[in-house]
């Protein structure tokens, strides 16, 4: 019990001290984790657990949509991708199809990896003063 509390406190501190960029990365990681759990649940014929975790993925994607900054022209591209991913999550959930969910995860992993590069580049530019 004590170890669980320590871990929960560590996780809470990690979130509370994270930058907006790091929080975005954590959300991508969470969506990928929940998507993987959903796939395993589908493969193990546990539709309730699959549903619960797909909904979590959908909630994270919806959060990304709701926080898009519309002052940048690229927002519409992200909007289109998020709408597509939400539709595919819904289809995966209805059909309990792990292949569809894997497609969603492929896109989320790619977006996460690109986001990591953005963070790295921003940190590098900050160090060099560029």
N, C-alpha and C positions, 0 to 999 in steps of 0.2 A: 504494500500500500504506500509506504513512504517513498519507494523508488518510483512508483507511478506519479505521485505528486511532484516529485523532483523533475521528472520528465515533462509533465504538463507545465510546470513553471518555466522550465527551459524553453519549451515551445512558445509559450506566451511571451516571454522576454524576446525571443527571436523575432516574433511578429511585431511586437511593440517598438522595437528598435530598427526595424527594416526600413529602407528607403522605398519610395513608390516603385522604383524599378525592381527592387528585390521582392516586393510584395507581388508584383505582376508575375515574376518568375515562379514564386511559390504557388500562385494560382495555376499556372501551367502545369507545374509538377503535381499538384493535387488533382487536376482534371485527368492527367495521365494515370495516376495511381488509381483513381476511382474507375476509370475505364478498364484498366487491367483487372481490377476486382470483378467488374461486371462480366468481362469475358470469361474468367474462371467460373463465375457463378452460372453463366449460361452453359458452359461445358459440363458443369456438375449438375445440370438440371435443377437449378435453384432460381426460379423466375422472380421470386420476391427480392432476393438479394441483388440480382441483376438489375431489376427495376430501380431499386433504391440507389444504386451506384450510378446508373445512367442518368437519373434525375440530378444527382450531384454534379455530374459532368455538364448537364444542360444548365444548371444554375450558374456554374462558373462561366460558361460561354455567354450566357445572358448577361452576367455582370460585365464581361468584356464589352458587349454591345452597348450597354447602358452608359459606360464610361468613355466611349469613343469621343475624341475631341474633334468636333466638326469644323474647326477652323483650318484643319489641314486637308487638302484635297484627297489624300490617300484614305481618309476615313471611310469613304464609300466602298473601296476595295475590301477593307476589313469587315465592314458591314455585310457585304455579299458572302464572304467566307464564313462568317459566324452564322448567318442565316442558313447557309448550306449545311454546316456542321450540326446545327440544331435539327434540321430536317432529317439528316442521316441518323442522329441519335434517336429520334422518334421512331424511325423505321427499324433501327436495331432493337429498340425496346419492344415494339409491337411484334416483330418476327422472332425476337430472341435469337438474333443472328450474330454470332461473334465475328464473322468476316466483315460485316458492316461496321461494327464497333472498332475493329482493327484499322479500317480505313480512316475513321475519325481520329484514332490515336496517331496514325501516320502523319496526318496534317498537324495535329497538336504538337507532336514531337518536333516537326520541322519548324513550327512557329516558335516553340520554346528555344530551340537551338539558335535560331536567328536572333531571338531576344537576348540570349546569352552573349552573342557577338556584339550586339548593340551596347550592352552593359560594359563589356570588355573594352570596346573602342572608346566609350565615353570616359571610362576610368583612365585609359591611356592618355587621352587628350587632356584630361584634367591634370595629370602628372606633368605632362610636357608643357602645359599652358597654351596648347594650340586652340 
